[in-house]
Structures are given as C-alpha cells and as structure tokens.
C-alpha cells in the first residue's frame, strides 16, 4: 500500500467515525447511492448560473452569477422566492414562478451543451460494479439535461430511480428529496451515501441521516461544506472515484 492509499484509508476512517458520531448509528452498510445531477454528474452549473443571472437582472434584481452556486440544489421555485424580495414587495405567485422558470430554461438551452463532470462515469461504474443502487436526486427540472442521462449513464438512472423538482414538496436543504430517494431503493439512512457538490444539497444529505459526501467540482470553498457538517469532503470527482472502492470496502468493516 503506497502513501496515497494510507492517506485515503485515514480520511475514510475519519469520515466514517464522523458519520457515526453525528447520527448515533454504529455502522454503515452501503446499499444505495443518492446522487445529485448538476455539478455532480454534469458540468452544467456555469450554464445554470449564467441563465439565472440573466433572468434575475432582467427583472431588475441585483445579483452576481457566482452566488447561484450557493443556491444549487434548491428547486427553481425556491431560487426565485429567495431573490424576489430584493426588488418586489409582493411574493411571486405560482403562475409567475412558472413563467419565470420557463424563461430561465430557455436561456439555459441557448447556451452550449453541457459536458460530463470528469470522473463521474468512473464513480457511477464503481457503484454499479459493487451492486449499489444508484438513485438520481436533483432539484432541477431541466429536461435538456435529464434527457441525456440514459445516453451518458446507461442503466444507472432509469425513470423509476429519479427524484426531481417535480417529485417533492420541500426541496433541498430539506431532507425530503433524499429520503424519497432512499424509499425508491428500499434503503435506510444507514445504508445510503449521498453524493453532492453544493452546500445546500450536502445539508439535505446530512439532515437525511445518510453518509454525505461533498465533492468540490465548483468554486465553493471547503469551509462551506464543513459548515453543513458533510462527512467526507473531496477536492475533485476523479479523486472521489479513486477512493470509492476503499470507502465501500472499509464501511463494511467499520
């Protein structure tokens, strides 16, 4: 075992201990992986942030493109409700939210096609090889990205294994999306890992009781994930794909 392997072993043991102390559960038996989409499977966040910024500034709302990374994981409706009070006294009704989100989706679709997150296919393949059920859990309703899943991740996220903005009453950071994902797999929190790239999504995973992995695929500082108490924080998806077999193996002995 080389020094990198030793380092990963220590990191994983520390993360498993953190999860156990956080949840009060003695052991993790991974049977289900609930996986976010934007920024985790697809490098789509730069397009989302550009589309949101165009939409909101077009409504006279002051904002920056980068702040939308912090809202990643929220449903579109929640994002609109968060920013609307900056310029308007009245809350947006459902019909207005629907029209605004449709306009945001139009702006998104005008941008170049999104690429895969490097390392994401290797990560999903490793989970599949280990016999772990893969469940999509996204706050997005962006059909132009959702429609790519069967091609890019064949067999991993069929229609019956997807939780999207259309399937929840309370979006992230509420744990409901991840709890519903576990239900689809017939898994308990102590049998589930959540794989996220955004603090709001990681907080939803933490609140669900699952072992929560934060993979830093965007510009969000590490301390934002520490604030929400993520169990394992990794600096890239290739690094997470590299340590995933050890996480699966060591969790069974923990």
Buried (B, 14 or more C-beta within 10 A) or exposed (E): EEEEEEEBBEBBBEBBEBBBEBBEBEEBEBBBBBBBBBBBBBBBBBBBBBBBBBBBEEBEBEBEBEBBBBBBBBBBBBBBBBBBEEEEEEEBEEEBBBEBBEBBBEBBBEBEEBEBBEBBBBBBBBBBEBEBBBBBBBBBBBEBBBEBBEEBBEEBBEEEBBBBBEBBEEBBBBBBBBBBBBEBBEBBBBBBBBBBBBBBBBBBBBBBBBBBBBBBBBEBEEEBBEEBBBBBBBEBBBBBBBBBEBBBEBBEEB
